[in-house]
Amino acid sequence: MTGPQPGPDAPSVAPTLDDPLVGAVSEAVGGPLGSRAGRHPWWTPARVVLLLTALTFALGMLQKAPCYQTSWQDGDLRYRTCATPICPTSTPVAAWPS
């Protein structure tokens, strides 16, 4: 990068206010940055994504807790609720063990 780098006290620029195209496109998701908008010093976008990922993982673990406790040994109903195929297969549904 060339040129002077902005310091921590440099004013931030809102792309929705600085760029007319971005401002027009932002109308679809709430419009340009308003005068009352602010940033939280601790909740950065990376931390928000990390929190949402952790919550999704925890909910998935909670949903599958009965499967972990019984090790998928309680019969057909437990098998159908615990099995989670990640990608679809070419096997017809009728061919699954019942």
Summary of the structure (lengths in Angstrom):
residues: 98
radius of gyration: 24.5
end to end distance: 62.3
largest distance: 68.1
contacts: 134
relative contact order: 0.06
helix: 50%
strand: 0%
